[in-house]
């Protein structure tokens, strides 16, 4: 089982890296999946992911309950709505345009309402 979790975790890391450069491929869910796999299968890989120069800080903040930094939320929302807007203008299918808008709205609501655990306790 550990080998399967390591494989899924490694694939998730690769997809997260692609997600940095491809506008409609999300990065964060793949990082969280990789972290969840590695925490159950390889403390060494989990530590590598948490201390990674590019992804480590965001993953540590999220896992430790500090949430997503405001600057990251703004960047994510601007890039996401830019790519969704571009995609919706290129797709002539109205139901697909509505689906993209609903997904974008749901992600926006999640990001805006996501409050770190430490702040909720006060």
N, CA, C and O of each residue as an XYZ file, in Angstrom:
488
protein
N       0.824     -1.199      0.000
C       0.000      0.000      0.000
C       0.867      1.262      0.000
O       0.525      2.260     -0.635
N       2.000      1.206      0.724
C       2.882      2.372      0.774
C       3.414      2.727     -0.607
O       3.539      3.904     -0.943
N       3.725      1.718     -1.405
C       4.242      1.981     -2.752
C       3.180      2.657     -3.622
O       3.495      3.553     -4.405
N       1.934      2.228     -3.485
C       0.838      2.838     -4.244
C       0.637      4.293     -3.819
O       0.454      5.168     -4.665
N       0.671      4.549     -2.516
C       0.531      5.924     -2.029
C       1.687      6.804     -2.501
O       1.482      7.963     -2.861
N       2.907      6.250     -2.500
C       4.048      7.009     -3.015
C       3.881      7.332     -4.495
O       4.187      8.441     -4.934
N       3.395      6.358     -5.260
C       3.187      6.579     -6.694
C       2.125      7.647     -6.925
O       2.327      8.561     -7.725
N       1.002      7.539     -6.235
C      -0.066      8.539     -6.384
C       0.445      9.910     -5.957
O       0.154     10.912     -6.612
N       1.200      9.962     -4.870
C       1.762     11.226     -4.394
C       2.707     11.849     -5.410
O       2.656     13.056     -5.643
N       3.562     11.045     -6.013
C       4.497     11.563     -7.025
C       3.761     12.067     -8.268
O       4.110     13.107     -8.826
N       2.745     11.325     -8.694
C       1.943     11.772     -9.839
C       1.245     13.090     -9.492
O       1.164     13.990    -10.328
N       0.746     13.202     -8.271
C       0.074     14.438     -7.846
C       1.045     15.617     -7.837
O       0.664     16.729     -8.202
N       2.288     15.391     -7.428
C       3.291     16.472     -7.447
C       3.553     16.920     -8.882
O       3.637     18.117     -9.156
N       3.681     15.967     -9.792
C       3.916     16.312    -11.201
C       2.727     17.118    -11.747
O       2.923     18.117    -12.440
N       1.511     16.690    -11.439
C       0.325     17.424    -11.897
C       0.266     18.820    -11.265
O      -0.156     19.775    -11.917
N       0.684     18.943    -10.002
C       0.723     20.252     -9.352
C       1.715     21.174    -10.053
O       1.443     22.362    -10.226
N       2.852     20.637    -10.452
C       3.848     21.439    -11.183
C       3.276     21.884    -12.523
O       3.437     23.039    -12.915
N       2.611     20.975    -13.224
C       1.957     21.363    -14.482
C       0.898     22.437    -14.231
O       0.714     23.337    -15.050
N       0.203     22.336    -13.095
C      -0.849     23.281    -12.760
C      -0.345     24.702    -12.571
O      -1.111     25.657    -12.704
N       0.928     24.848    -12.264
C       1.503     26.188    -12.146
C       1.487     26.884    -13.506
O       1.293     28.097    -13.585
N       1.689     26.121    -14.563
C       1.831     26.691    -15.901
C       0.582     26.571    -16.766
O       0.420     27.331    -17.721
N      -0.298     25.635    -16.447
C      -1.523     25.446    -17.229
C      -2.701     26.062    -16.483
O      -2.988     25.659    -15.356
N      -3.382     27.019    -17.079
C      -4.375     27.816    -16.355
C      -5.554     27.051    -15.767
O      -6.043     27.436    -14.705
N      -6.026     26.006    -16.394
C      -7.212     25.321    -15.875
C      -6.887     24.089    -15.047
O      -7.799     23.403    -14.587
N      -5.611     23.794    -14.848
C      -5.208     22.658    -14.025
C      -4.849     23.183    -12.639
O      -3.899     23.953    -12.500
N      -5.595     22.777    -11.614
C      -5.348     23.339    -10.280
C      -4.073     22.791     -9.654
O      -3.714     21.634     -9.870
N      -3.404     23.615     -8.892
C      -2.173     23.210     -8.224
C      -2.445     22.722     -6.805
O      -1.979     21.651     -6.416
N      -3.185     23.492     -6.043
C      -3.371     23.212     -4.614
C      -3.986     21.845     -4.327
O      -3.467     21.138     -3.462
N      -5.067     21.428     -5.004
C      -5.619     20.103     -4.680
C      -4.619     18.969     -4.905
O      -4.600     17.995     -4.153
N      -3.795     19.097     -5.935
C      -2.795     18.059     -6.184
C      -1.713     18.072     -5.111
O      -1.222     17.014     -4.717
N      -1.336     19.256     -4.636
C      -0.369     19.332     -3.539
C      -0.934     18.715     -2.268
O      -0.236     17.988     -1.561
N      -2.202     19.006     -1.978
C      -2.825     18.436     -0.788
C      -2.952     16.920     -0.906
O      -2.762     16.203      0.077
N      -3.269     16.435     -2.093
C      -3.334     14.989     -2.315
C      -1.959     14.360     -2.116
O      -1.832     13.333     -1.448
N      -0.936     14.973     -2.690
C       0.427     14.444     -2.530
C       0.824     14.423     -1.062
O       1.398     13.444     -0.586
N       0.523     15.489     -0.350
C       0.862     15.562      1.062
C       0.137     14.474      1.853
O       0.735     13.819      2.708
N      -1.146     14.284      1.568
C      -1.914     13.248      2.260
C      -1.350     11.851      1.981
O      -1.304     11.005      2.874
N      -0.926     11.619      0.747
C      -0.335     10.320      0.410
C       1.004     10.136      1.119
O       1.272      9.082      1.694
N       1.834     11.163      1.071
C       3.172     11.054      1.644
C       3.140     10.949      3.168
O       3.971     10.254      3.754
N       2.190     11.631      3.818
C       2.136     11.563      5.279
C       1.825     10.136      5.735
O       2.197      9.745      6.842
N       1.147      9.358      4.890
C       0.801      7.974      5.227
C       1.821      6.966      4.733
O       1.814      5.813      5.164
N       2.704      7.389      3.830
C       3.595      6.403      3.236
C       5.081      6.709      3.397
O       5.888      5.785      3.496
N       5.455      7.978      3.425
C       6.871      8.312      3.443
C       7.121      9.638      4.169
O       6.923     10.709      3.596
N       7.550      9.562      5.413
C       7.867     10.804      6.134
C       8.941     11.632      5.421
O       8.924     12.862      5.481
N       9.863     10.960      4.757
C      10.924     11.667      4.031
C      10.347     12.487      2.885
O      10.712     13.652      2.724
N       9.449     11.906      2.081
C       8.847     12.643      0.975
C       7.902     13.737      1.492
O       7.820     14.814      0.901
N       7.204     13.468      2.568
C       6.322     14.483      3.142
C       7.147     15.676      3.624
O       6.776     16.827      3.394
N       8.260     15.397      4.290
C       9.145     16.473      4.746
C       9.715     17.241      3.555
O       9.817     18.467      3.598
N      10.086     16.525      2.493
C      10.615     17.188      1.287
C       9.567     18.139      0.701
O       9.887     19.256      0.296
N       8.318     17.683      0.662
C       7.261     18.515      0.099
C       7.002     19.745      0.972
O       6.821     20.848      0.456
N       6.983     19.555      2.286
C       6.733     20.683      3.199
C       7.884     21.685      3.234
O       7.672     22.855      3.552
N       9.084     21.247      2.914
C      10.236     22.157      2.938
C      10.644     22.591      1.536
O      11.671     23.248      1.367
N       9.860     22.234      0.539
C      10.156     22.612     -0.836
C      10.199     24.127     -0.973
O       9.372     24.834     -0.398
N      11.153     24.612     -1.726
C      11.355     26.051     -1.902
C      10.147     26.734     -2.541
O       9.834     27.872     -2.190
N       9.476     26.076     -3.455
C       8.358     26.688     -4.185
C       7.022     26.464     -3.474
O       6.268     27.410     -3.248
N       6.736     25.225     -3.128
C       5.418     24.882     -2.595
C       5.360     24.786     -1.079
O       4.274     24.842     -0.503
N       6.484     24.646     -0.435
C       6.528     24.319      0.984
C       5.785     25.283      1.889
O       5.008     24.855      2.743
N       6.012     26.575      1.716
C       5.400     27.563      2.613
C       3.875     27.505      2.549
O       3.210     27.504      3.585
N       3.325     27.457      1.347
C       1.868     27.419      1.206
C       1.287     26.137      1.795
O       0.251     26.158      2.459
N       1.965     25.031      1.543
C       1.482     23.762      2.068
C       1.564     23.731      3.596
O       0.626     23.281      4.254
N       2.668     24.199      4.160
C       2.804     24.248      5.621
C       1.733     25.145      6.238
O       1.088     24.765      7.216
N       1.545     26.328      5.669
C       0.533     27.243      6.199
C      -0.847     26.601      6.184
O      -1.596     26.708      7.155
N      -1.185     25.936      5.087
C      -2.499     25.312      4.958
C      -2.650     24.164      5.962
O      -3.651     24.082      6.674
N      -1.650     23.282      6.011
C      -1.729     22.125      6.900
C      -1.689     22.519      8.369
O      -2.300     21.848      9.201
N      -0.990     23.582      8.699
C      -0.868     24.012     10.091
C      -2.007     24.926     10.528
O      -2.001     25.435     11.649
N      -2.989     25.135      9.645
C      -4.174     25.904     10.001
C      -4.030     27.408      9.869
O      -4.864     28.156     10.380
N      -2.972     27.867      9.184
C      -2.801     29.311      9.001
C      -3.467     29.810      7.727
O      -3.519     31.016      7.485
N      -3.969     28.904      6.922
C      -4.731     29.294      5.747
C      -3.900     29.703      4.552
O      -2.720     29.374      4.437
N      -4.555     30.433      3.666
C      -3.957     30.868      2.411
C      -3.678     32.363      2.527
O      -4.588     33.125      2.852
N      -2.444     32.805      2.270
C      -2.135     34.239      2.376
C      -2.989     35.069      1.418
O      -3.358     34.601      0.342
N      -3.298     36.300      1.815
C      -4.143     37.189      1.017
C      -3.572     37.381     -0.387
O      -4.311     37.335     -1.371
N      -2.273     37.592     -0.479
C      -1.658     37.788     -1.793
C      -1.871     36.566     -2.692
O      -2.151     36.711     -3.882
N      -1.739     35.380     -2.129
C      -1.961     34.158     -2.912
C      -3.417     34.066     -3.367
O      -3.692     33.667     -4.499
N      -4.351     34.436     -2.482
C      -5.766     34.423     -2.871
C      -6.013     35.362     -4.046
O      -6.711     35.005     -4.995
N      -5.443     36.553     -3.981
C      -5.645     37.535     -5.051
C      -5.065     37.026     -6.361
O      -5.711     37.111     -7.406
N      -3.851     36.498     -6.305
C      -3.218     35.978     -7.527
C      -4.043     34.835     -8.109
O      -4.275     34.781     -9.317
N      -4.482     33.927     -7.248
C      -5.282     32.785     -7.718
C      -6.572     33.264     -8.366
O      -6.935     32.796     -9.445
N      -7.271     34.195     -7.716
C      -8.549     34.653     -8.253
C      -8.381     35.410     -9.568
O      -9.174     35.224    -10.491
N      -7.366     36.257     -9.665
C      -7.140     36.998    -10.917
C      -6.792     36.041    -12.051
O      -7.338     36.144    -13.150
N      -5.884     35.113    -11.781
C      -5.489     34.159    -12.838
C      -6.642     33.226    -13.202
O      -6.865     32.933    -14.377
N      -7.373     32.762    -12.189
C      -8.476     31.839    -12.448
C      -9.565     32.510    -13.280
O     -10.022     31.945    -14.274
N      -9.991     33.730    -12.873
C     -11.058     34.394    -13.619
C     -10.576     34.855    -14.993
O     -11.365     34.910    -15.935
N      -9.305     35.185    -15.116
C      -8.766     35.513    -16.433
C      -8.835     34.323    -17.378
O      -9.272     34.450    -18.522
N      -8.401     33.164    -16.889
C      -8.434     31.975    -17.742
C      -9.855     31.487    -17.972
O     -10.180     31.023    -19.065
N     -10.711     31.586    -16.951
C     -12.109     31.186    -17.149
C     -12.809     32.116    -18.132
O     -13.562     31.664    -18.994
N     -12.558     33.415    -18.000
C     -13.160     34.368    -18.932
C     -12.732     34.112    -20.361
O     -13.547     34.141    -21.283
N     -11.453     33.861    -20.534
C     -10.933     33.558    -21.872
C     -11.570     32.274    -22.393
O     -11.984     32.203    -23.551
N     -11.647     31.260    -21.533
C     -12.240     29.980    -21.946
C     -13.710     30.134    -22.301
O     -14.181     29.546    -23.274
N     -14.444     30.930    -21.508
C     -15.878     31.089    -21.773
C     -16.136     31.828    -23.083
O     -17.168     31.616    -23.720
N     -15.204     32.694    -23.491
C     -15.400     33.390    -24.769
C     -15.074     32.486    -25.948
O     -15.526     32.743    -27.064
N     -14.309     31.447    -25.723
C     -13.895     30.538    -26.801
C     -14.835     29.353    -26.973
O     -14.799     28.677    -28.001
N     -15.684     29.094    -25.968
C     -16.580     27.936    -26.010
C     -17.968     28.412    -26.427
O     -18.578     29.213    -25.717
N     -18.480     27.936    -27.564
C     -19.802     28.395    -28.017
C     -20.962     27.690    -27.311
O     -22.121     28.013    -27.571
N     -20.680     26.750    -26.439
C     -21.688     25.936    -25.771
C     -22.133     26.622    -24.474
O     -21.356     26.701    -23.522
N     -23.373     27.118    -24.426
C     -23.871     27.853    -23.257
C     -23.855     27.019    -21.973
O     -23.433     27.532    -20.937
N     -24.297     25.752    -21.993
C     -24.232     24.975    -20.745
C     -22.802     24.841    -20.201
O     -22.597     24.853    -18.988
N     -21.834     24.716    -21.082
C     -20.446     24.634    -20.638
C     -19.968     25.971    -20.073
O     -19.221     25.998    -19.095
N     -20.388     27.064    -20.675
C     -20.049     28.386    -20.144
C     -20.645     28.571    -18.747
O     -19.987     29.108    -17.856
N     -21.864     28.135    -18.560
C     -22.514     28.229    -17.250
C     -21.780     27.355    -16.238
O     -21.570     27.767    -15.098
N     -21.390     26.149    -16.651
C     -20.651     25.251    -15.764
C     -19.325     25.885    -15.323
O     -18.971     25.830    -14.146
N     -18.606     26.478    -16.260
C     -17.350     27.152    -15.918
C     -17.591     28.297    -14.934
O     -16.823     28.481    -13.989
N     -18.656     29.063    -15.156
C     -18.968     30.173    -14.252
C     -19.338     29.666    -12.856
O     -18.950     30.268    -11.855
N     -20.079     28.576    -12.788
C     -20.471     28.005    -11.487
C     -19.241     27.492    -10.742
O     -19.102     27.729     -9.541
N     -18.353     26.797    -11.438
C     -17.126     26.297    -10.808
C     -16.277     27.464    -10.315
O     -15.781     27.443     -9.189
N     -16.112     28.475    -11.152
C     -15.340     29.653    -10.756
C     -15.942     30.351     -9.554
O     -15.217     30.788     -8.660
N     -17.260     30.459     -9.523
C     -17.941     31.094     -8.390
C     -17.749     30.278     -7.114
O     -17.504     30.840     -6.047
N     -17.861     28.960     -7.219
C     -17.683     28.103     -6.046
C     -16.265     28.218     -5.483
O     -16.087     28.311     -4.268
N     -15.268     28.213     -6.346
C     -13.877     28.350     -5.900
C     -13.660     29.728     -5.274
O     -12.977     29.850     -4.257
N     -14.237     30.757     -5.879
C     -14.111     32.107     -5.333
C     -14.728     32.193     -3.937
O     -14.123     32.757     -3.025
N     -15.911     31.643     -3.769
C     -16.569     31.657     -2.453
C     -15.712     30.919     -1.431
O     -15.535     31.390     -0.308
N     -15.185     29.770     -1.818
C     -14.329     29.008     -0.903
C     -13.116     29.830     -0.473
O     -12.813     29.926      0.716
N     -12.429     30.418     -1.442
C     -11.218     31.182     -1.116
C     -11.513     32.413     -0.271
O     -10.772     32.718      0.663
N     -12.577     33.111     -0.590
C     -12.902     34.328      0.151
C     -13.359     33.995      1.573
O     -13.030     34.718      2.513
N     -14.103     32.922      1.731
C     -14.627     32.564      3.051
C     -13.648     31.769      3.887
O     -13.844     31.633      5.094
N     -12.588     31.233      3.273
C     -11.627     30.415      4.018
C     -10.885     31.287      5.022
O     -10.119     32.177      4.655
N     -11.133     31.008      6.294
C     -10.497     31.758      7.379
C      -9.613     30.782      8.131
O     -10.059     29.685      8.468
N      -8.379     31.151      8.400
C      -7.491     30.246      9.127
C      -8.083     29.822     10.467
O      -8.815     30.580     11.103
N      -7.761     28.619     10.881
C      -8.261     28.060     12.132
C      -7.886     28.951     13.310
O      -8.686     29.129     14.228
N      -6.683     29.511     13.295
C      -6.219     30.329     14.414
C      -7.099     31.567     14.598
O      -7.331     31.992     15.730
N      -7.582     32.138     13.522
C      -8.430     33.321     13.616
C      -9.829     32.968     14.074
O     -10.468     33.773     14.752
N     -10.328     31.791     13.728
C     -11.682     31.396     14.099
C     -11.809     31.204     15.609
O     -12.891     31.405     16.161
N     -10.753     30.828     16.271
C     -10.811     30.551     17.701
C     -11.043     31.809     18.526
O     -11.572     31.718     19.634
N     -10.671     32.960     18.030
C     -10.769     34.197     18.810
C     -12.190     34.631     18.990
O     -12.448     35.654     19.624
